[in-house]
Amino acid sequence: MESVTKRRFTTQEIDRIVRAAFGCGCRSAEELSEGWANSAYVLELQDGRSAVLKAAAESEEGRMRCERGLMRTEVEVMKRVKSLGTVPLPEIYVYDDSKSLVPCEYFLMEKLTGNSYDKIREELPKNERDTIDRELGGYFRQIHTLTGTQFGYYLPSGVSSSAWDQSFIALMQDVMQDGKDAGLQLPMSYDDLQKQLELHRDALLEVRTPRLLHWDSWAGNVFVKNGHVEGLIDFERALWADPLMEYGFGKFGYSEAFEQGYREADARIQHDFNAADLANRGEAESLPEGSTRSQDIRRAIYPLYLDLVMRVECYYRGFGDEHTAWAQQNLQEGWERFLNLTKPDFLS
């Protein structure tokens, strides 16, 4: 995706980065077009190795409030999840925020050899998709065992709070303010959106434990190989939140197999700890069979946050008219879906 936030690198810059990190030159560099915010390149080194270079913009000026500190977040979260030893991730070789070689943050990581799940998912037989989705459910349940002290963006910010209702509404308000700053007209009024947030605050109050979420965990950020998950990437949007906010539980999510894999992993985790340990870890908030009214409301409101982000970011990234029109329509449909799913007669 073309974006004004992506920085293009010269051959000389890439060669400097590679020599500093690996002690050899770069034979070739191919820019990856799939990313939406940061630039990325596949590098083939002169010694036969491969790597991926990912780089931030030179400045965060003009970025959305939810896009601050993305690269540091990605690196720290990937290392943290990698330490679990149960979730497949590429290895990070180097992270440099000194801006001494190039005027931006960057990191180098292992190149995965499989395919983006998004590109091949529809071509796979259902039993293979179910296997992958079930594995993903289990991996995200493992990630959700990591708990924090406050809800909000991974890095502390103005929306950080020990109460999820306050933090989530502040997350929404951040994006709403970005929309107002840009003069964007949304399918709903900002006042109506705020009223709906307040109306459903009680459902958010039930969430008590800040858990680490990937959040941007759509199929494009999953690599698969030989019918299994090879690795997860792009943790830059990670936050401390309600597990039901994870992409797999949303309207664009995976399948019933994802939730089955999540529950299976949850049962193993519950079995591995005694009651006191579970209470200390906050593990009592597992995902039960079926759903409650509160869960239904939350599973309706979280996709609306994603829809709102995807619409507002069009302005800040400089996306073209075609994608902007899609994002506006998607937000309109998301708003109608949310209102329908949260109607008292629907939830009763």
ZAMARGU-4260 file (C-alpha; in steps of 0.2 Angstrom, whole numbers, plus 5000, padded with zeros to 4 digits):
<rodrens>
0) 5000/5000/5000 | 5007/5017/4995 | 5008/5028/5011 | 5016/5045/5014 | 5023/5038/5030
5) 5034/5026/5021 | 5052/5031/5020 | 5062/5025/5004 | 5080/5019/5006 | 5094/5022/4994
10) 5106/5007/4990 | 5120/5016/4999 | 5109/5017/5015 | 5104/4999/5015 | 5122/4994/5012
15) 5128/5004/5027 | 5114/4996/5038 | 5119/4978/5032 | 5138/4981/5034 | 5135/4987/5052
20) 5124/4973/5057 | 5131/4958/5048 | 5149/4963/5042 | 5145/4961/5024 | 5137/4970/5010
25) 5120/4968/5002 | 5118/4959/4986 | 5100/4965/4983 | 5085/4974/4991 | 5067/4972/4986
30) 5054/4983/4994 | 5038/4975/5001 | 5022/4983/4996 | 5010/4975/5008 | 5014/4986/5023
35) 5003/5001/5028 | 5013/5012/5039 | 5032/5007/5039 | 5043/5003/5025 | 5050/4986/5023
40) 5063/4977/5012 | 5069/4959/5009 | 5088/4959/5009 | 5099/4946/5001 | 5116/4948/5009
45) 5133/4945/5000 | 5137/4930/5011 | 5121/4921/5006 | 5110/4925/5021 | 5093/4934/5020
50) 5085/4947/5032 | 5070/4959/5032 | 5073/4977/5035 | 5059/4987/5043 | 5060/5006/5046
55) 5049/5019/5053 | 5046/5037/5046 | 5059/5050/5051 | 5047/5059/5062 | 5030/5055/5070
60) 5024/5073/5067 | 5007/5072/5058 | 5004/5054/5064 | 4988/5048/5072 | 4989/5047/5091
65) 4988/5028/5090 | 5003/5028/5079 | 5016/5035/5091 | 5031/5023/5096 | 5026/5010/5084
70) 5043/5003/5081 | 5049/5002/5099 | 5033/4994/5103 | 5035/4981/5089 | 5053/4976/5095
75) 5049/4975/5113 | 5033/4965/5111 | 5041/4953/5099 | 5055/4950/5111 | 5043/4948/5125
80) 5032/4936/5116 | 5047/4926/5110 | 5052/4923/5128 | 5037/4913/5131 | 5045/4900/5120
85) 5027/4894/5113 | 5023/4906/5100 | 5032/4906/5083 | 5040/4923/5078 | 5055/4928/5067
90) 5071/4932/5077 | 5075/4951/5078 | 5094/4953/5074 | 5096/4972/5077 | 5086/4987/5083
95) 5094/5004/5080 | 5085/5020/5086 | 5101/5030/5087 | 5098/5038/5069 | 5117/5038/5067
100) 5117/5027/5051 | 5100/5033/5044 | 5088/5047/5050 | 5075/5035/5057 | 5072/5020/5068
105) 5074/5003/5060 | 5076/4984/5064 | 5082/4969/5055 | 5074/4952/5057 | 5074/4934/5051
110) 5065/4932/5034 | 5051/4919/5035 | 5050/4907/5020 | 5032/4903/5020 | 5017/4913/5013
115) 5006/4926/5019 | 4990/4918/5025 | 4980/4931/5018 | 4987/4928/5000 | 4983/4909/5000
120) 4969/4906/5013 | 4955/4905/5000 | 4965/4892/4990 | 4968/4880/5005 | 4956/4866/5008
125) 4944/4869/5023 | 4953/4856/5034 | 4969/4865/5032 | 4962/4882/5035 | 4954/4875/5051
130) 4971/4868/5057 | 4979/4884/5055 | 4965/4894/5063 | 4965/4882/5078 | 4984/4884/5079
135) 4981/4903/5079 | 4968/4902/5093 | 4981/4893/5104 | 4995/4905/5100 | 4985/4920/5104
140) 4979/4913/5120 | 4997/4910/5125 | 5001/4929/5121 | 4986/4934/5132 | 4994/4925/5147
145) 5006/4941/5147 | 4998/4953/5159 | 5001/4971/5163 | 4997/4984/5176 | 4987/4996/5165
150) 4976/4996/5150 | 4980/5005/5134 | 4994/5006/5122 | 5009/4995/5125 | 5019/5010/5129
155) 5012/5021/5143 | 5002/5036/5137 | 4988/5047/5141 | 4975/5033/5138 | 4984/5022/5151
160) 4972/5017/5165 | 4969/5003/5178 | 4951/5003/5172 | 4947/4996/5155 | 4931/5007/5152
165) 4941/5023/5154 | 4955/5016/5143 | 4945/5010/5129 | 4934/5025/5128 | 4950/5036/5128
170) 4957/5025/5114 | 4941/5029/5104 | 4942/5047/5108 | 4960/5048/5102 | 4954/5042/5085
175) 4939/5053/5085 | 4950/5068/5089 | 4961/5064/5075 | 4946/5063/5064 | 4940/5080/5070
180) 4958/5088/5068 | 4957/5082/5050 | 4940/5089/5047 | 4933/5072/5042 | 4914/5069/5041
185) 4910/5051/5047 | 4894/5041/5044 | 4889/5045/5061 | 4891/5061/5072 | 4905/5062/5084
190) 4892/5065/5098 | 4882/5050/5093 | 4898/5039/5094 | 4902/5046/5111 | 4884/5043/5118
195) 4885/5025/5112 | 4902/5023/5121 | 4894/5029/5137 | 4879/5019/5135 | 4889/5003/5135
200) 4902/5007/5148 | 4895/4994/5160 | 4900/4980/5148 | 4918/4986/5148 | 4919/4987/5167
205) 4918/4968/5168 | 4936/4967/5161 | 4948/4968/5175 | 4965/4961/5169 | 4976/4970/5156
210) 4982/4957/5144 | 4994/4959/5130 | 4986/4959/5113 | 4993/4958/5095 | 4977/4967/5089
215) 4982/4969/5071 | 4982/4950/5069 | 4974/4948/5052 | 4979/4935/5040 | 4991/4947/5032
220) 5002/4946/5047 | 5002/4927/5048 | 5014/4917/5038 | 5010/4899/5035 | 5021/4884/5028
225) 5017/4866/5025 | 4999/4868/5032 | 5004/4876/5048 | 5008/4893/5056 | 5026/4897/5053
230) 5026/4914/5062 | 5017/4930/5067 | 5023/4947/5062 | 5019/4966/5064 | 5016/4968/5083
235) 5017/4987/5082 | 4999/4990/5087 | 5000/4979/5102 | 4991/4985/5117 | 4985/4980/5135
240) 4967/4976/5133 | 4952/4964/5134 | 4956/4947/5124 | 4940/4949/5115 | 4947/4964/5106
245) 4959/4952/5097 | 4956/4952/5078 | 4951/4934/5078 | 4936/4937/5088 | 4930/4952/5077
250) 4919/4953/5062 | 4933/4950/5050 | 4940/4936/5061 | 4945/4918/5057 | 4933/4904/5060
255) 4925/4893/5073 | 4941/4884/5073 | 4950/4899/5080 | 4939/4900/5095 | 4940/4881/5097
260) 4959/4882/5097 | 4958/4897/5110 | 4947/4887/5122 | 4958/4871/5120 | 4974/4882/5125
265) 4964/4890/5139 | 4959/4873/5146 | 4977/4868/5146 | 4983/4884/5155 | 4969/4882/5168
270) 4975/4864/5171 | 4993/4869/5173 | 4990/4881/5187 | 4981/4879/5204 | 4967/4891/5209
275) 4978/4903/5219 | 4990/4904/5204 | 4976/4907/5192 | 4969/4921/5203 | 4986/4930/5204
280) 4988/4929/5185 | 4970/4935/5182 | 4967/4918/5173 | 4949/4917/5179 | 4944/4928/5165
285) 4945/4914/5152 | 4933/4913/5137 | 4918/4902/5142 | 4908/4892/5130 | 4893/4902/5123
290) 4893/4920/5127 | 4886/4933/5139 | 4877/4949/5135 | 4892/4959/5141 | 4903/4949/5129
295) 4891/4951/5115 | 4892/4970/5117 | 4911/4970/5118 | 4912/4959/5103 | 4901/4972/5094
300) 4910/4988/5099 | 4928/4982/5097 | 4927/4980/5078 | 4920/4998/5077 | 4936/5004/5084
305) 4945/4995/5070 | 4933/5002/5057 | 4936/5020/5064 | 4955/5018/5063 | 4954/5012/5046
310) 4944/5027/5040 | 4953/5041/5049 | 4971/5034/5044 | 4966/5037/5026 | 4969/5055/5029
315) 4985/5054/5039 | 4993/5041/5027 | 4988/5049/5011 | 4978/5034/5004 | 4970/5037/4988
320) 4951/5040/4984 | 4947/5022/4980 | 4953/5015/4997 | 4946/5030/5006 | 4929/5027/4999
325) 4930/5009/5004 | 4935/5014/5022 | 4920/5026/5023 | 4908/5013/5017 | 4915/5000/5029
330) 4913/5012/5044 | 4895/5015/5038 | 4892/4996/5038 | 4901/4994/5054 | 4891/5007/5063
335) 4875/4999/5057 | 4881/4982/5062 | 4886/4989/5080 | 4869/4997/5082 | 4860/4981/5077
340) 4870/4969/5088 | 4868/4980/5103 | 4849/4982/5102 | 4841/4976/5118 | 4829/4965/5108
345) 4844/4957/5099 | 4854/4953/5115 | 4840/4947/5125
</rodrens>
